[in-house]
Amino acid sequence: MVLARLALKLFRSPFGVLAKPLYKLYESMLWEQVKSGPLPRHVAIIPNGNRRWARELGLDPREGHEHGYRKIREVLDVLWRLGVKVVTVYAMSSENCVKRDPKERAHLFGLIERAIDELESAGTLDERKVRVKVFGRLDLVPDPLASRIREIEARTERYSNGVLNVALCYGGREEILSAVRRLVGDVMAGRLSLDGIDDRTFMSYLYTSHLGELGDPDLVIRTSGEVRVSNFLLWQIAYSELYFCEVYWPEFRTIDLLRAVRDYQKRERRFGA
């Protein structure tokens, strides 16, 4: 990671002026490589490292989240231009929604509300016909944001060109427990028999049941050098390809994304076989 930091500083230095044309050339070459191979239908992202990036630069952690938010918009645009159908972003864990500093938490909620407003005002969702789905412990979300979430979900629910999932106040274990509680309730009420419970049935009780044939993540990308999944989509990523990138999320570039997809294309997916 130290080498990655030094390389980025060099790129941003006066010498970086010489590197930028080479960067664009490399990006173009990567783009052509990736477009000629099999693309993942569903990419999930754990955008980690916003606060550490800010601290290393002597900034307020909220500055890290601001830059991270802008990076989400950039990455979504690239993924949609590539033709990826489903993108799932880990916006906030359930732990963050409870334990984070109240001011920082309020700032994060504000960023998510701003993202909804900007996606609508820009007409991006309407133009691309992308459905928005937000899932998690939404009872922990402030009422104004919860209301905006319901509005954007209702307005885009008929769009079928793509799906933008946002995991908010989300935890994978809690999701599975919630699904089990509902499933047991249906069995006890006689709406479901024990013999009728299989993978597909159980998946219908999960937050991501709306994905249907688009299915679980093909590729999961996590930034900042952390090699763990942090309670993210525990059921859904059983057979996903995992890609860990050393750079902090605010520094994540188009070439980093293209490298992740290229790496995915080189793997042989066995799905447990």
C-alpha positions, 0 to 999 in steps of 0.5 A: 500500500505504501508504494501505491501511495507514493505512486499516486503522489508522483502522479499528482506532482508536477511530474504527473503532467508527463504521466497523464497522457500515458494514463489516458492511453492505458485507460483506453487500452484497458477499456478495449480489453474489458469490453471484448470479454465477458462482463459481470452482470452484477457488481457489488462495491464496498467503498472503504477508506474514506476516513483514513484518506481524509486523516492522512491528508489532515482533513475532517473525516466528512471531507473523506465522505464528500470525496467518496460520494463524488467517486460513487457517481464516477464509478456508477457512470463507468459501470453503466457505460460498460453495460453492467446491469446491477450495481450494489453499493454498501453505503452504511453498515448497521453498526455505523448507523448506531455507533458512528459519531452523530454528526458524522452519521447525520452528514452521511445521511445528508449525502445519501439524500443529496445523491437521490436529489442529484440523480433525479435532477440530472435525469440519469435514472430516467435516461438509463431506466435504472431502478433504485432499491434501498435495503437494510434497517431503514427504521434507523434512517431519519424520516425525511430520508426514509420518505425520499427513499420510498419516493425514488423507489416507487418512481423507478420500480417499473424501470428494467434496464438496470438496478442500483441497490444501496445497502443502508444501515445493513448487516448480512447476519441481520438480513438472514435472521430477518428472513428466517423469522419471516419464513418461520412465521409463514411455516407456522401460519400454514402458508409454507411447508417445510418440504417447500423450503429450498435455496430459491424459496429462502432467497425470496425472503432476502432483501435482494429478492427483487433481483430475480434472474439478474441474481447475486453479485458476480464480482465484489470490489473492496478498496483500501487494502482490507481483505474482508467482507465486513458482514456484507451480503453474506448469503448472496456472495457465496460464489462471487469473485472477490477483488481487493484493491489497495487504494482508498476509495476517494483515490479509486480510478477508472483504471482500478475499476477496469483492472478489477473487471479484467481480473474477473474475466480471467478467472474460471468460475466453478460455483463450488464444483 
